[in-house]
Amino acid sequence: MYSVGEEFEKMMDDDIEYFTCLANISVKEKEYLICENEAGVKRVFWYDTNEEDLVLLEEDEEDEILEVWEEDYYGTDKDYMYWNEDFGEYDKVVKEDDGFPGLEDVDIDDIEDIDSMEEFSEDEEDLDEFLDDFLG
């Protein structure tokens, strides 16, 4: 059996495919491997102890196991989760229409750096003038 994160190769339809193990899951007292190939396609295998080989499931059974795994792993938010390589876990994506929470409560008069913004525009004019003189 492979552990989560392990990579392996398997002969599939006379071609070698490379897989990464995403999860080990037990369903109905049978252990399965949830894997993903290089193209991002998830496949489900079970380990045949008699043959000591990984066996790819038929599409119907594979879909059933993937559904069980996704419900257990993702819960109800599975459509909004993406893998985070840095932390080795899934992140929930913030909806774009959420914008910047709390921003509507900020008054422009409360911003202390407004003077530095005005200085920046003066500095920008000085830089433009310098570049015109330098290049001209």
Chimera marker file (.cmm) of the C-alpha trace (Angstrom):
<marker_set name="trace">
<marker id="1" x="0.000" y="0.000" z="0.000" r="1" g="1" b="0" radius="0.5"/>
<marker id="2" x="1.035" y="3.581" z="-0.560" r="1" g="1" b="0" radius="0.5"/>
<marker id="3" x="0.887" y="6.390" z="1.958" r="1" g="1" b="0" radius="0.5"/>
<marker id="4" x="-0.617" y="9.819" z="1.340" r="1" g="1" b="0" radius="0.5"/>
<marker id="5" x="1.756" y="11.895" z="-0.780" r="1" g="1" b="0" radius="0.5"/>
<marker id="6" x="3.671" y="8.924" z="-2.175" r="1" g="1" b="0" radius="0.5"/>
<marker id="7" x="4.130" y="8.741" z="-5.918" r="1" g="1" b="0" radius="0.5"/>
<marker id="8" x="4.118" y="5.577" z="-7.992" r="1" g="1" b="0" radius="0.5"/>
<marker id="9" x="3.771" y="4.415" z="-11.554" r="1" g="1" b="0" radius="0.5"/>
<marker id="10" x="1.277" y="1.923" z="-12.928" r="1" g="1" b="0" radius="0.5"/>
<marker id="11" x="0.899" y="0.357" z="-16.355" r="1" g="1" b="0" radius="0.5"/>
<marker id="12" x="-2.475" y="1.481" z="-17.745" r="1" g="1" b="0" radius="0.5"/>
<marker id="13" x="-3.571" y="0.543" z="-21.272" r="1" g="1" b="0" radius="0.5"/>
<marker id="14" x="0.016" y="-0.208" z="-22.362" r="1" g="1" b="0" radius="0.5"/>
<marker id="15" x="1.214" y="3.192" z="-21.090" r="1" g="1" b="0" radius="0.5"/>
<marker id="16" x="2.937" y="4.053" z="-17.849" r="1" g="1" b="0" radius="0.5"/>
<marker id="17" x="0.932" y="6.538" z="-15.774" r="1" g="1" b="0" radius="0.5"/>
<marker id="18" x="2.305" y="8.348" z="-12.751" r="1" g="1" b="0" radius="0.5"/>
<marker id="19" x="0.071" y="8.718" z="-9.708" r="1" g="1" b="0" radius="0.5"/>
<marker id="20" x="0.170" y="10.504" z="-6.368" r="1" g="1" b="0" radius="0.5"/>
<marker id="21" x="-1.685" y="8.942" z="-3.462" r="1" g="1" b="0" radius="0.5"/>
<marker id="22" x="-4.214" y="11.426" z="-2.041" r="1" g="1" b="0" radius="0.5"/>
<marker id="23" x="-5.878" y="9.203" z="0.558" r="1" g="1" b="0" radius="0.5"/>
<marker id="24" x="-6.419" y="5.735" z="1.946" r="1" g="1" b="0" radius="0.5"/>
<marker id="25" x="-10.064" y="5.052" z="2.688" r="1" g="1" b="0" radius="0.5"/>
<marker id="26" x="-11.961" y="2.056" z="4.046" r="1" g="1" b="0" radius="0.5"/>
<marker id="27" x="-15.445" y="1.432" z="2.696" r="1" g="1" b="0" radius="0.5"/>
<marker id="28" x="-17.417" y="-1.719" z="3.547" r="1" g="1" b="0" radius="0.5"/>
<marker id="29" x="-14.328" y="-3.289" z="5.170" r="1" g="1" b="0" radius="0.5"/>
<marker id="30" x="-12.280" y="-2.861" z="1.985" r="1" g="1" b="0" radius="0.5"/>
<marker id="31" x="-9.307" y="-0.482" z="1.693" r="1" g="1" b="0" radius="0.5"/>
<marker id="32" x="-8.997" y="1.803" z="-1.301" r="1" g="1" b="0" radius="0.5"/>
<marker id="33" x="-6.388" y="4.238" z="-2.577" r="1" g="1" b="0" radius="0.5"/>
<marker id="34" x="-7.585" y="7.568" z="-3.926" r="1" g="1" b="0" radius="0.5"/>
<marker id="35" x="-4.936" y="8.716" z="-6.399" r="1" g="1" b="0" radius="0.5"/>
<marker id="36" x="-4.443" y="11.477" z="-8.909" r="1" g="1" b="0" radius="0.5"/>
<marker id="37" x="-2.517" y="11.218" z="-12.159" r="1" g="1" b="0" radius="0.5"/>
<marker id="38" x="-0.381" y="13.943" z="-13.729" r="1" g="1" b="0" radius="0.5"/>
<marker id="39" x="-3.393" y="15.332" z="-15.584" r="1" g="1" b="0" radius="0.5"/>
<marker id="40" x="-5.293" y="15.772" z="-12.307" r="1" g="1" b="0" radius="0.5"/>
<marker id="41" x="-7.701" y="12.883" z="-12.906" r="1" g="1" b="0" radius="0.5"/>
<marker id="42" x="-8.625" y="11.034" z="-9.730" r="1" g="1" b="0" radius="0.5"/>
<marker id="43" x="-8.575" y="7.234" z="-9.887" r="1" g="1" b="0" radius="0.5"/>
<marker id="44" x="-9.436" y="4.644" z="-7.257" r="1" g="1" b="0" radius="0.5"/>
<marker id="45" x="-7.497" y="1.413" z="-6.677" r="1" g="1" b="0" radius="0.5"/>
<marker id="46" x="-7.817" y="-1.408" z="-4.199" r="1" g="1" b="0" radius="0.5"/>
<marker id="47" x="-4.956" y="-3.619" z="-3.121" r="1" g="1" b="0" radius="0.5"/>
<marker id="48" x="-5.432" y="-7.274" z="-4.059" r="1" g="1" b="0" radius="0.5"/>
<marker id="49" x="-3.527" y="-9.125" z="-1.325" r="1" g="1" b="0" radius="0.5"/>
<marker id="50" x="-3.680" y="-12.419" z="-3.221" r="1" g="1" b="0" radius="0.5"/>
<marker id="51" x="-2.047" y="-10.993" z="-6.331" r="1" g="1" b="0" radius="0.5"/>
<marker id="52" x="-0.098" y="-8.324" z="-4.405" r="1" g="1" b="0" radius="0.5"/>
<marker id="53" x="-1.124" y="-5.742" z="-6.979" r="1" g="1" b="0" radius="0.5"/>
<marker id="54" x="-3.176" y="-2.565" z="-7.232" r="1" g="1" b="0" radius="0.5"/>
<marker id="55" x="-6.403" y="-3.064" z="-9.150" r="1" g="1" b="0" radius="0.5"/>
<marker id="56" x="-8.180" y="-0.170" z="-10.843" r="1" g="1" b="0" radius="0.5"/>
<marker id="57" x="-11.885" y="-0.115" z="-10.040" r="1" g="1" b="0" radius="0.5"/>
<marker id="58" x="-14.621" y="-0.126" z="-12.652" r="1" g="1" b="0" radius="0.5"/>
<marker id="59" x="-16.019" y="3.344" z="-13.330" r="1" g="1" b="0" radius="0.5"/>
<marker id="60" x="-19.302" y="2.844" z="-11.402" r="1" g="1" b="0" radius="0.5"/>
<marker id="61" x="-17.578" y="1.553" z="-8.271" r="1" g="1" b="0" radius="0.5"/>
<marker id="62" x="-14.872" y="4.214" z="-8.622" r="1" g="1" b="0" radius="0.5"/>
<marker id="63" x="-17.504" y="6.983" z="-8.725" r="1" g="1" b="0" radius="0.5"/>
<marker id="64" x="-19.175" y="5.560" z="-5.610" r="1" g="1" b="0" radius="0.5"/>
<marker id="65" x="-15.905" y="5.460" z="-3.640" r="1" g="1" b="0" radius="0.5"/>
<marker id="66" x="-14.911" y="8.956" z="-4.807" r="1" g="1" b="0" radius="0.5"/>
<marker id="67" x="-18.288" y="10.281" z="-3.703" r="1" g="1" b="0" radius="0.5"/>
<marker id="68" x="-17.895" y="8.731" z="-0.239" r="1" g="1" b="0" radius="0.5"/>
<marker id="69" x="-14.361" y="10.115" z="0.043" r="1" g="1" b="0" radius="0.5"/>
<marker id="70" x="-15.354" y="13.614" z="-1.096" r="1" g="1" b="0" radius="0.5"/>
<marker id="71" x="-18.249" y="13.745" z="1.370" r="1" g="1" b="0" radius="0.5"/>
<marker id="72" x="-16.031" y="12.560" z="4.233" r="1" g="1" b="0" radius="0.5"/>
<marker id="73" x="-13.055" y="14.689" z="3.278" r="1" g="1" b="0" radius="0.5"/>
<marker id="74" x="-14.603" y="17.892" z="1.996" r="1" g="1" b="0" radius="0.5"/>
<marker id="75" x="-17.952" y="17.857" z="3.739" r="1" g="1" b="0" radius="0.5"/>
<marker id="76" x="-20.469" y="20.284" z="2.310" r="1" g="1" b="0" radius="0.5"/>
<marker id="77" x="-17.886" y="22.818" z="1.075" r="1" g="1" b="0" radius="0.5"/>
<marker id="78" x="-16.141" y="20.539" z="-1.439" r="1" g="1" b="0" radius="0.5"/>
<marker id="79" x="-16.824" y="22.862" z="-4.378" r="1" g="1" b="0" radius="0.5"/>
<marker id="80" x="-14.947" y="25.674" z="-2.671" r="1" g="1" b="0" radius="0.5"/>
<marker id="81" x="-11.795" y="23.855" z="-1.568" r="1" g="1" b="0" radius="0.5"/>
<marker id="82" x="-8.362" y="23.853" z="-3.205" r="1" g="1" b="0" radius="0.5"/>
<marker id="83" x="-5.150" y="22.077" z="-2.270" r="1" g="1" b="0" radius="0.5"/>
<marker id="84" x="-2.580" y="24.220" z="-0.439" r="1" g="1" b="0" radius="0.5"/>
<marker id="85" x="0.899" y="22.846" z="-1.196" r="1" g="1" b="0" radius="0.5"/>
<marker id="86" x="2.558" y="24.816" z="1.629" r="1" g="1" b="0" radius="0.5"/>
<marker id="87" x="0.376" y="23.415" z="4.392" r="1" g="1" b="0" radius="0.5"/>
<marker id="88" x="-0.584" y="20.059" z="2.857" r="1" g="1" b="0" radius="0.5"/>
<marker id="89" x="-4.282" y="20.680" z="3.315" r="1" g="1" b="0" radius="0.5"/>
<marker id="90" x="-7.266" y="22.149" z="1.518" r="1" g="1" b="0" radius="0.5"/>
<marker id="91" x="-8.078" y="25.863" z="1.708" r="1" g="1" b="0" radius="0.5"/>
<marker id="92" x="-11.501" y="27.399" z="1.499" r="1" g="1" b="0" radius="0.5"/>
<marker id="93" x="-11.658" y="30.000" z="-1.246" r="1" g="1" b="0" radius="0.5"/>
<marker id="94" x="-13.113" y="33.372" z="-0.290" r="1" g="1" b="0" radius="0.5"/>
<marker id="95" x="-15.935" y="34.357" z="-2.612" r="1" g="1" b="0" radius="0.5"/>
<marker id="96" x="-14.997" y="37.289" z="-4.811" r="1" g="1" b="0" radius="0.5"/>
<marker id="97" x="-18.179" y="39.180" z="-4.006" r="1" g="1" b="0" radius="0.5"/>
<marker id="98" x="-17.177" y="39.215" z="-0.323" r="1" g="1" b="0" radius="0.5"/>
<marker id="99" x="-14.740" y="42.004" z="-1.227" r="1" g="1" b="0" radius="0.5"/>
<marker id="100" x="-12.891" y="43.378" z="1.751" r="1" g="1" b="0" radius="0.5"/>
<marker id="101" x="-14.929" y="42.799" z="4.892" r="1" g="1" b="0" radius="0.5"/>
<marker id="102" x="-15.038" y="45.828" z="7.164" r="1" g="1" b="0" radius="0.5"/>
<marker id="103" x="-13.837" y="48.221" z="4.462" r="1" g="1" b="0" radius="0.5"/>
<marker id="104" x="-17.222" y="49.850" z="4.165" r="1" g="1" b="0" radius="0.5"/>
<marker id="105" x="-16.851" y="50.974" z="7.803" r="1" g="1" b="0" radius="0.5"/>
<marker id="106" x="-13.662" y="52.978" z="7.095" r="1" g="1" b="0" radius="0.5"/>
<marker id="107" x="-14.107" y="56.718" z="6.676" r="1" g="1" b="0" radius="0.5"/>
<marker id="108" x="-11.655" y="58.425" z="4.324" r="1" g="1" b="0" radius="0.5"/>
<marker id="109" x="-11.100" y="61.124" z="6.988" r="1" g="1" b="0" radius="0.5"/>
<marker id="110" x="-9.800" y="58.440" z="9.355" r="1" g="1" b="0" radius="0.5"/>
<marker id="111" x="-6.908" y="57.514" z="7.100" r="1" g="1" b="0" radius="0.5"/>
<marker id="112" x="-3.737" y="59.022" z="8.602" r="1" g="1" b="0" radius="0.5"/>
<marker id="113" x="-1.536" y="58.527" z="5.548" r="1" g="1" b="0" radius="0.5"/>
<marker id="114" x="-3.473" y="60.852" z="3.262" r="1" g="1" b="0" radius="0.5"/>
<marker id="115" x="-0.669" y="63.450" z="3.509" r="1" g="1" b="0" radius="0.5"/>
<marker id="116" x="1.930" y="60.891" z="2.420" r="1" g="1" b="0" radius="0.5"/>
<marker id="117" x="-0.243" y="60.098" z="-0.616" r="1" g="1" b="0" radius="0.5"/>
<marker id="118" x="-0.136" y="63.762" z="-1.635" r="1" g="1" b="0" radius="0.5"/>
<marker id="119" x="3.657" y="63.811" z="-1.175" r="1" g="1" b="0" radius="0.5"/>
<marker id="120" x="3.885" y="60.751" z="-3.389" r="1" g="1" b="0" radius="0.5"/>
<marker id="121" x="2.179" y="62.517" z="-6.271" r="1" g="1" b="0" radius="0.5"/>
<marker id="122" x="4.663" y="65.438" z="-5.895" r="1" g="1" b="0" radius="0.5"/>
<marker id="123" x="7.556" y="62.948" z="-5.894" r="1" g="1" b="0" radius="0.5"/>
<marker id="124" x="6.104" y="61.347" z="-8.992" r="1" g="1" b="0" radius="0.5"/>
<marker id="125" x="6.068" y="64.718" z="-10.761" r="1" g="1" b="0" radius="0.5"/>
<marker id="126" x="9.709" y="65.292" z="-9.733" r="1" g="1" b="0" radius="0.5"/>
<marker id="127" x="10.644" y="61.876" z="-11.109" r="1" g="1" b="0" radius="0.5"/>
<marker id="128" x="8.878" y="62.574" z="-14.399" r="1" g="1" b="0" radius="0.5"/>
<marker id="129" x="10.697" y="65.902" z="-14.689" r="1" g="1" b="0" radius="0.5"/>
<marker id="130" x="14.058" y="64.239" z="-13.936" r="1" g="1" b="0" radius="0.5"/>
<marker id="131" x="13.478" y="61.522" z="-16.531" r="1" g="1" b="0" radius="0.5"/>
<marker id="132" x="12.459" y="64.075" z="-19.162" r="1" g="1" b="0" radius="0.5"/>
<marker id="133" x="15.642" y="66.085" z="-18.497" r="1" g="1" b="0" radius="0.5"/>
<marker id="134" x="17.813" y="62.972" z="-18.415" r="1" g="1" b="0" radius="0.5"/>
<marker id="135" x="16.448" y="61.421" z="-21.593" r="1" g="1" b="0" radius="0.5"/>
<marker id="136" x="15.809" y="64.698" z="-23.411" r="1" g="1" b="0" radius="0.5"/>
<link id1="1" id2="2" r="1" g="1" b="0" radius="0.2"/>
<link id1="2" id2="3" r="1" g="1" b="0" radius="0.2"/>
<link id1="3" id2="4" r="1" g="1" b="0" radius="0.2"/>
<link id1="4" id2="5" r="1" g="1" b="0" radius="0.2"/>
<link id1="5" id2="6" r="1" g="1" b="0" radius="0.2"/>
<link id1="6" id2="7" r="1" g="1" b="0" radius="0.2"/>
<link id1="7" id2="8" r="1" g="1" b="0" radius="0.2"/>
<link id1="8" id2="9" r="1" g="1" b="0" radius="0.2"/>
<link id1="9" id2="10" r="1" g="1" b="0" radius="0.2"/>
<link id1="10" id2="11" r="1" g="1" b="0" radius="0.2"/>
<link id1="11" id2="12" r="1" g="1" b="0" radius="0.2"/>
<link id1="12" id2="13" r="1" g="1" b="0" radius="0.2"/>
<link id1="13" id2="14" r="1" g="1" b="0" radius="0.2"/>
<link id1="14" id2="15" r="1" g="1" b="0" radius="0.2"/>
<link id1="15" id2="16" r="1" g="1" b="0" radius="0.2"/>
<link id1="16" id2="17" r="1" g="1" b="0" radius="0.2"/>
<link id1="17" id2="18" r="1" g="1" b="0" radius="0.2"/>
<link id1="18" id2="19" r="1" g="1" b="0" radius="0.2"/>
<link id1="19" id2="20" r="1" g="1" b="0" radius="0.2"/>
<link id1="20" id2="21" r="1" g="1" b="0" radius="0.2"/>
<link id1="21" id2="22" r="1" g="1" b="0" radius="0.2"/>
<link id1="22" id2="23" r="1" g="1" b="0" radius="0.2"/>
<link id1="23" id2="24" r="1" g="1" b="0" radius="0.2"/>
<link id1="24" id2="25" r="1" g="1" b="0" radius="0.2"/>
<link id1="25" id2="26" r="1" g="1" b="0" radius="0.2"/>
<link id1="26" id2="27" r="1" g="1" b="0" radius="0.2"/>
<link id1="27" id2="28" r="1" g="1" b="0" radius="0.2"/>
<link id1="28" id2="29" r="1" g="1" b="0" radius="0.2"/>
<link id1="29" id2="30" r="1" g="1" b="0" radius="0.2"/>
<link id1="30" id2="31" r="1" g="1" b="0" radius="0.2"/>
<link id1="31" id2="32" r="1" g="1" b="0" radius="0.2"/>
<link id1="32" id2="33" r="1" g="1" b="0" radius="0.2"/>
<link id1="33" id2="34" r="1" g="1" b="0" radius="0.2"/>
<link id1="34" id2="35" r="1" g="1" b="0" radius="0.2"/>
<link id1="35" id2="36" r="1" g="1" b="0" radius="0.2"/>
<link id1="36" id2="37" r="1" g="1" b="0" radius="0.2"/>
<link id1="37" id2="38" r="1" g="1" b="0" radius="0.2"/>
<link id1="38" id2="39" r="1" g="1" b="0" radius="0.2"/>
<link id1="39" id2="40" r="1" g="1" b="0" radius="0.2"/>
<link id1="40" id2="41" r="1" g="1" b="0" radius="0.2"/>
<link id1="41" id2="42" r="1" g="1" b="0" radius="0.2"/>
<link id1="42" id2="43" r="1" g="1" b="0" radius="0.2"/>
<link id1="43" id2="44" r="1" g="1" b="0" radius="0.2"/>
<link id1="44" id2="45" r="1" g="1" b="0" radius="0.2"/>
<link id1="45" id2="46" r="1" g="1" b="0" radius="0.2"/>
<link id1="46" id2="47" r="1" g="1" b="0" radius="0.2"/>
<link id1="47" id2="48" r="1" g="1" b="0" radius="0.2"/>
<link id1="48" id2="49" r="1" g="1" b="0" radius="0.2"/>
<link id1="49" id2="50" r="1" g="1" b="0" radius="0.2"/>
<link id1="50" id2="51" r="1" g="1" b="0" radius="0.2"/>
<link id1="51" id2="52" r="1" g="1" b="0" radius="0.2"/>
<link id1="52" id2="53" r="1" g="1" b="0" radius="0.2"/>
<link id1="53" id2="54" r="1" g="1" b="0" radius="0.2"/>
<link id1="54" id2="55" r="1" g="1" b="0" radius="0.2"/>
<link id1="55" id2="56" r="1" g="1" b="0" radius="0.2"/>
<link id1="56" id2="57" r="1" g="1" b="0" radius="0.2"/>
<link id1="57" id2="58" r="1" g="1" b="0" radius="0.2"/>
<link id1="58" id2="59" r="1" g="1" b="0" radius="0.2"/>
<link id1="59" id2="60" r="1" g="1" b="0" radius="0.2"/>
<link id1="60" id2="61" r="1" g="1" b="0" radius="0.2"/>
<link id1="61" id2="62" r="1" g="1" b="0" radius="0.2"/>
<link id1="62" id2="63" r="1" g="1" b="0" radius="0.2"/>
<link id1="63" id2="64" r="1" g="1" b="0" radius="0.2"/>
<link id1="64" id2="65" r="1" g="1" b="0" radius="0.2"/>
<link id1="65" id2="66" r="1" g="1" b="0" radius="0.2"/>
<link id1="66" id2="67" r="1" g="1" b="0" radius="0.2"/>
<link id1="67" id2="68" r="1" g="1" b="0" radius="0.2"/>
<link id1="68" id2="69" r="1" g="1" b="0" radius="0.2"/>
<link id1="69" id2="70" r="1" g="1" b="0" radius="0.2"/>
<link id1="70" id2="71" r="1" g="1" b="0" radius="0.2"/>
<link id1="71" id2="72" r="1" g="1" b="0" radius="0.2"/>
<link id1="72" id2="73" r="1" g="1" b="0" radius="0.2"/>
<link id1="73" id2="74" r="1" g="1" b="0" radius="0.2"/>
<link id1="74" id2="75" r="1" g="1" b="0" radius="0.2"/>
<link id1="75" id2="76" r="1" g="1" b="0" radius="0.2"/>
<link id1="76" id2="77" r="1" g="1" b="0" radius="0.2"/>
<link id1="77" id2="78" r="1" g="1" b="0" radius="0.2"/>
<link id1="78" id2="79" r="1" g="1" b="0" radius="0.2"/>
<link id1="79" id2="80" r="1" g="1" b="0" radius="0.2"/>
<link id1="80" id2="81" r="1" g="1" b="0" radius="0.2"/>
<link id1="81" id2="82" r="1" g="1" b="0" radius="0.2"/>
<link id1="82" id2="83" r="1" g="1" b="0" radius="0.2"/>
<link id1="83" id2="84" r="1" g="1" b="0" radius="0.2"/>
<link id1="84" id2="85" r="1" g="1" b="0" radius="0.2"/>
<link id1="85" id2="86" r="1" g="1" b="0" radius="0.2"/>
<link id1="86" id2="87" r="1" g="1" b="0" radius="0.2"/>
<link id1="87" id2="88" r="1" g="1" b="0" radius="0.2"/>
<link id1="88" id2="89" r="1" g="1" b="0" radius="0.2"/>
<link id1="89" id2="90" r="1" g="1" b="0" radius="0.2"/>
<link id1="90" id2="91" r="1" g="1" b="0" radius="0.2"/>
<link id1="91" id2="92" r="1" g="1" b="0" radius="0.2"/>
<link id1="92" id2="93" r="1" g="1" b="0" radius="0.2"/>
<link id1="93" id2="94" r="1" g="1" b="0" radius="0.2"/>
<link id1="94" id2="95" r="1" g="1" b="0" radius="0.2"/>
<link id1="95" id2="96" r="1" g="1" b="0" radius="0.2"/>
<link id1="96" id2="97" r="1" g="1" b="0" radius="0.2"/>
<link id1="97" id2="98" r="1" g="1" b="0" radius="0.2"/>
<link id1="98" id2="99" r="1" g="1" b="0" radius="0.2"/>
<link id1="99" id2="100" r="1" g="1" b="0" radius="0.2"/>
<link id1="100" id2="101" r="1" g="1" b="0" radius="0.2"/>
<link id1="101" id2="102" r="1" g="1" b="0" radius="0.2"/>
<link id1="102" id2="103" r="1" g="1" b="0" radius="0.2"/>
<link id1="103" id2="104" r="1" g="1" b="0" radius="0.2"/>
<link id1="104" id2="105" r="1" g="1" b="0" radius="0.2"/>
<link id1="105" id2="106" r="1" g="1" b="0" radius="0.2"/>
<link id1="106" id2="107" r="1" g="1" b="0" radius="0.2"/>
<link id1="107" id2="108" r="1" g="1" b="0" radius="0.2"/>
<link id1="108" id2="109" r="1" g="1" b="0" radius="0.2"/>
<link id1="109" id2="110" r="1" g="1" b="0" radius="0.2"/>
<link id1="110" id2="111" r="1" g="1" b="0" radius="0.2"/>
<link id1="111" id2="112" r="1" g="1" b="0" radius="0.2"/>
<link id1="112" id2="113" r="1" g="1" b="0" radius="0.2"/>
<link id1="113" id2="114" r="1" g="1" b="0" radius="0.2"/>
<link id1="114" id2="115" r="1" g="1" b="0" radius="0.2"/>
<link id1="115" id2="116" r="1" g="1" b="0" radius="0.2"/>
<link id1="116" id2="117" r="1" g="1" b="0" radius="0.2"/>
<link id1="117" id2="118" r="1" g="1" b="0" radius="0.2"/>
<link id1="118" id2="119" r="1" g="1" b="0" radius="0.2"/>
<link id1="119" id2="120" r="1" g="1" b="0" radius="0.2"/>
<link id1="120" id2="121" r="1" g="1" b="0" radius="0.2"/>
<link id1="121" id2="122" r="1" g="1" b="0" radius="0.2"/>
<link id1="122" id2="123" r="1" g="1" b="0" radius="0.2"/>
<link id1="123" id2="124" r="1" g="1" b="0" radius="0.2"/>
<link id1="124" id2="125" r="1" g="1" b="0" radius="0.2"/>
<link id1="125" id2="126" r="1" g="1" b="0" radius="0.2"/>
<link id1="126" id2="127" r="1" g="1" b="0" radius="0.2"/>
<link id1="127" id2="128" r="1" g="1" b="0" radius="0.2"/>
<link id1="128" id2="129" r="1" g="1" b="0" radius="0.2"/>
<link id1="129" id2="130" r="1" g="1" b="0" radius="0.2"/>
<link id1="130" id2="131" r="1" g="1" b="0" radius="0.2"/>
<link id1="131" id2="132" r="1" g="1" b="0" radius="0.2"/>
<link id1="132" id2="133" r="1" g="1" b="0" radius="0.2"/>
<link id1="133" id2="134" r="1" g="1" b="0" radius="0.2"/>
<link id1="134" id2="135" r="1" g="1" b="0" radius="0.2"/>
<link id1="135" id2="136" r="1" g="1" b="0" radius="0.2"/>
</marker_set>
